[in-house]
Structures are given as structure tokens and as C-alpha cells.
Amino acid sequence: MKPPRSLVVLVAAGKLYSRPLRHRIGSHRIPSAAIRLGPVMSAEHRVALRSPRLSDASAWQTLRLRDQHLIEPFWVSSPKSWSQRHTEGAWVDEFLHMRKEARAGRALPLVIEVEGRFAGQFNVEHIDCGAQSAEVGVWIDSTLAGQGIALAAANLLAQYVFDILGLRRVTAPVCVDNRPATRLVRQVGMQREGTMASYLDVGGRRKDHDLWAITSTMWAAKSARDSNSTAS
């Protein structure tokens, strides 16, 4: 039985390709070595973010092929079939490209790990050192959606990019039809700034996307509210 569409959590952030940029964001350098964030607990699961590995190929392929009907409508279109785009060789190509972008300071690719297993991806892309801004994209194993796991991963990432890397602004383009992704960005504390007409070609056609954004100031205020709520 296919999981219902309401379970998908996916924010499309376009392709990883971006213009060459300097290596620094503020006074902090994008890490060139493998990193690991967490774990934190969510719905009795240990959730962590880590750098991708070549050995993730099989798990990535399995999840992406199984959840095609949930992911493809919101994923950047391609002349290749979904199966052609999700061979183990395709993962190797993606891995090498992600590593190149990370070493150049243009991206921070991460894997969502739940109880030690591959469960999705959370990528920081289009890093602009001058503006101290970036764009994020996420997808998660549909069998784990609805348990707060994507939110836990998003909070880990936000804390890292704002408090450690020193970013000032992070955006996420979300297809107007993607309600679970809209719910996620709201929970993270992002604010909708407007609708971008025909913004991305996803699922085989151009679709409108809402632009969501959060700043370091907004994140600090949200973190303070969350801490006060927990303390009380």
C-alpha cells in the first residue's frame, strides 16, 4: 500500500549548481571535512545530520524509488526517467558533485539519519558569502513522516547555520501544492514572503512556489521562546 500524500515532507530547493563564491560566510569557514550534528530525540527516535557517504547509495536508491509518487511531483524535472536518475551510479555522481560544492564553500550537503540509518537529505545550497544567505531543501523517508523527525533535523540545521556558520538569512522555495512542506517551514519559524509564479519546473511542468525565509534574528527569538516554554 502506498503511503498517503499527506505524509510526504519535501522542500524543493532546485539544483545544486550555483555560481562560484568565496569560501567564507562571515568569519566562519564552511567545513570541508565530514560533519555530524546531533543526535536529538524525536518520537523516541534518535535523529542526526551528517555528511553523505558513497555507501549511502543503496539506501538512497531504495527510498527514492519507493517514494517516487510522493517526491517526483515536487522535484526538479529531467528528460531522464525516475529510475534512470536513481541508479547507484547516479548517487556516485551526485556525491562527487556535492563534495565538490562543499569544498568550494557553495553548499553544505547533509543526510538525515534516524537510529543510525539513512532516512533522507537536508541540503544547504546557493550559499552567498557576501549576503550571508543560503537556500535549503529537504526530503524524508515517507514512513517516518508525521513524527517530528524532519522538524528535529531542521532545528539542528538552523542552529548550526545561524549559530556556528554565522548565516543571516535562509530561504526555502515550497511548491504551493506541497502542504506538508508548508507545515514544516511554518513549524521551523519561517515566514512566507510571497509567491513566485512559475518558479521551478518540477514534476514535468512549471509550478508556482511560495518563498519562505527565516533570519538569524527570527531564529534567536524562536529559540528563546522555545526555551522559556520548556522551562515553564
C-alpha positions as CSV (number, residue, x, y, z in Angstrom):
1,M,0.0,0.0,0.0
2,K,1.3,3.4,-0.9
3,P,1.7,5.9,2.0
4,P,-0.8,8.8,1.6
5,R,0.4,12.0,0.0
6,S,-0.1,13.9,3.3
7,L,2.9,12.1,4.7
8,V,5.5,13.5,2.3
9,V,7.9,16.1,3.6
10,L,9.9,17.7,0.9
11,V,11.1,21.2,0.2
12,A,12.4,21.7,-3.3
13,A,15.4,23.9,-3.4
14,G,16.4,23.4,-7.1
15,K,19.6,22.0,-8.4
16,L,22.9,22.2,-6.5
17,Y,24.6,24.1,-9.3
18,S,25.4,27.7,-8.3
19,R,27.8,30.4,-9.2
20,P,31.4,30.4,-7.8
21,L,31.7,32.1,-4.4
22,R,34.3,32.8,-1.8
23,H,34.8,30.2,0.9
24,R,33.7,32.1,3.9
25,I,30.4,33.1,5.5
26,G,31.0,35.9,7.9
27,S,34.0,34.9,10.0
28,H,33.3,31.1,9.7
29,R,34.6,28.6,7.2
30,I,32.3,26.0,5.6
31,P,33.6,22.7,6.9
32,S,35.5,20.7,4.3
33,A,35.6,17.5,6.4
34,A,32.7,15.3,7.3
35,I,30.5,16.7,10.0
36,R,27.8,15.3,12.3
37,L,25.0,17.2,14.1
38,G,23.1,15.6,16.9
39,P,21.6,13.2,17.8
40,V,18.5,14.6,19.3
41,M,15.3,12.6,20.2
42,S,12.1,12.9,18.3
43,A,9.2,10.5,18.7
44,E,11.5,8.1,20.5
45,H,13.9,8.1,17.6
46,R,17.5,9.4,17.6
47,V,17.8,11.9,14.8
48,A,21.1,13.2,13.4
49,L,22.5,15.0,10.4
50,R,25.8,14.0,8.8
51,S,27.8,14.4,5.7
52,P,26.8,12.0,2.8
53,R,28.8,8.9,2.1
54,L,29.4,6.8,-1.0
55,S,28.0,3.8,1.0
56,D,24.6,5.6,1.1
57,A,23.9,4.7,-2.5
58,S,21.7,1.6,-1.9
59,A,19.6,3.1,0.8
60,W,19.2,6.4,-1.2
61,Q,18.1,4.4,-4.3
62,T,15.7,2.2,-2.4
63,L,13.9,5.1,-0.7
64,R,13.8,7.4,-3.7
65,L,12.4,4.7,-6.0
66,R,9.8,3.6,-3.4
67,D,8.6,7.1,-2.7
68,Q,8.7,8.3,-6.4
69,H,4.9,9.1,-6.4
70,L,5.4,11.4,-3.4
71,I,8.7,13.1,-4.4
72,E,8.7,13.4,-8.1
73,P,5.7,15.9,-8.3
74,F,7.9,18.4,-6.4
75,W,11.3,17.5,-7.7
76,V,13.2,19.3,-10.5
77,S,12.2,17.9,-13.9
78,S,14.6,15.9,-16.1
79,P,14.4,14.3,-19.5
80,K,15.6,11.1,-17.8
81,S,13.2,8.7,-16.2
82,W,13.0,8.5,-12.4
83,S,14.7,5.1,-12.5
84,Q,17.5,6.4,-14.7
85,R,18.0,9.2,-12.2
86,H,18.3,6.8,-9.3
87,T,20.9,4.2,-10.1
88,E,23.8,3.7,-7.7
89,G,26.0,5.3,-10.3
90,A,23.7,8.4,-10.2
91,W,24.4,8.6,-6.4
92,V,28.1,8.4,-7.0
93,D,27.8,11.3,-9.5
94,E,25.7,13.3,-7.0
95,F,28.0,12.5,-4.2
96,L,31.1,13.7,-6.1
97,H,29.3,16.9,-7.2
98,M,28.1,17.6,-3.6
99,R,31.6,17.1,-2.2
100,K,33.0,19.5,-4.8
101,E,30.4,22.1,-4.0
102,A,31.0,21.7,-0.2
103,R,34.8,22.0,-0.6
104,A,34.2,25.2,-2.6
105,G,32.0,26.6,0.1
106,R,29.0,26.8,-2.1
107,A,26.9,24.1,-0.4
108,L,26.5,22.0,2.8
109,P,25.0,18.6,1.8
110,L,23.7,16.5,4.7
111,V,22.0,13.2,5.3
112,I,19.1,12.7,7.8
113,E,20.0,9.7,9.9
114,V,17.3,8.0,12.1
115,E,18.5,5.4,14.5
116,G,21.7,5.2,12.5
117,R,20.1,4.6,9.1
118,F,19.8,6.8,6.0
119,A,16.4,8.5,6.1
120,G,16.6,11.4,3.7
121,Q,18.6,14.5,2.8
122,F,18.8,18.1,4.0
123,N,21.0,20.3,1.8
124,V,22.1,23.9,2.2
125,E,22.6,25.3,-1.3
126,H,23.4,28.5,-3.1
127,I,25.5,29.8,-0.3
128,D,26.1,33.5,-0.8
129,C,29.1,34.7,1.3
130,G,28.5,38.4,0.7
131,A,24.9,38.3,1.7
132,Q,25.4,35.6,4.3
133,S,22.4,33.8,2.9
134,A,21.6,30.3,1.6
135,E,18.7,28.1,0.4
136,V,17.6,24.8,1.9
137,G,16.0,21.7,0.5
138,V,14.8,18.6,2.3
139,W,13.1,15.2,1.7
140,I,12.5,12.4,4.1
141,D,11.5,8.7,4.1
142,S,7.7,8.8,3.9
143,T,7.4,6.0,6.6
144,L,8.9,8.4,9.1
145,A,7.0,11.5,8.2
146,G,4.5,12.9,10.7
147,Q,6.7,12.1,13.7
148,G,8.5,15.4,14.0
149,I,11.7,13.9,12.6
150,A,12.0,16.5,9.7
151,L,11.4,19.3,12.3
152,A,14.1,17.9,14.6
153,A,16.5,17.8,11.7
154,A,15.5,21.3,10.6
155,N,16.2,22.7,14.1
156,L,19.6,21.0,14.2
157,L,20.4,22.6,10.9
158,A,19.1,26.0,11.8
159,Q,21.2,26.1,15.0
160,Y,24.3,25.1,13.1
161,V,24.0,27.5,10.1
162,F,23.0,30.5,12.3
163,D,25.0,30.0,15.5
164,I,28.1,28.3,14.1
165,L,28.4,29.3,10.4
166,G,27.0,32.8,11.0
167,L,24.4,32.9,8.2
168,R,22.0,35.8,8.5
169,R,19.2,34.5,6.2
170,V,17.9,31.2,4.9
171,T,15.2,30.7,2.3
172,A,13.1,27.7,1.1
173,P,11.0,27.7,-2.1
174,V,8.0,25.5,-1.5
175,C,5.6,24.3,-4.2
176,V,2.2,25.8,-3.4
177,D,0.7,22.3,-3.6
178,N,3.0,20.8,-1.0
179,R,1.1,21.2,2.2
180,P,3.3,19.0,4.4
181,A,6.4,21.1,3.4
182,T,4.5,24.3,4.1
183,R,3.6,22.9,7.5
184,L,7.3,22.1,8.2
185,V,8.6,25.5,7.3
186,R,6.0,27.2,9.5
187,Q,7.0,25.0,12.4
188,V,10.6,25.9,11.9
189,G,9.7,29.6,12.2
190,M,9.9,30.6,8.6
191,Q,7.7,33.4,7.2
192,R,6.1,33.5,3.8
193,E,7.4,36.4,1.8
194,G,5.3,35.9,-1.4
195,T,4.5,33.6,-4.3
196,M,6.9,33.2,-7.2
197,A,4.9,32.5,-10.3
198,S,6.2,29.6,-12.5
199,Y,9.3,29.4,-10.4
200,L,10.6,25.9,-11.0
201,D,9.9,23.1,-13.5
202,V,9.0,20.2,-11.2
203,G,7.2,17.0,-11.9
204,G,7.2,17.7,-15.6
205,R,5.8,21.3,-15.6
206,R,6.4,24.8,-14.3
207,K,4.7,25.4,-10.9
208,D,4.3,28.3,-8.6
209,H,6.3,28.3,-5.4
210,D,6.0,30.2,-2.2
211,L,9.2,31.8,-0.9
212,W,9.7,31.2,2.9
213,A,12.5,32.7,4.9
214,I,14.0,32.9,8.3
215,T,16.7,35.2,9.6
216,S,19.2,34.8,12.4
217,T,17.2,37.3,14.5
218,M,14.0,35.3,14.0
219,W,15.8,32.1,14.9
220,A,17.2,33.6,18.1
221,A,13.7,34.8,19.1
222,K,12.1,31.4,18.4
223,S,14.9,29.6,20.3
224,A,14.3,31.9,23.3
225,R,10.5,31.3,23.2
226,D,11.0,27.5,23.0
227,S,13.5,27.6,25.9
228,N,11.0,29.6,28.0
229,S,8.2,27.2,27.1
230,T,10.3,24.2,28.1
231,A,11.3,25.8,31.4
232,S,7.8,26.6,32.4
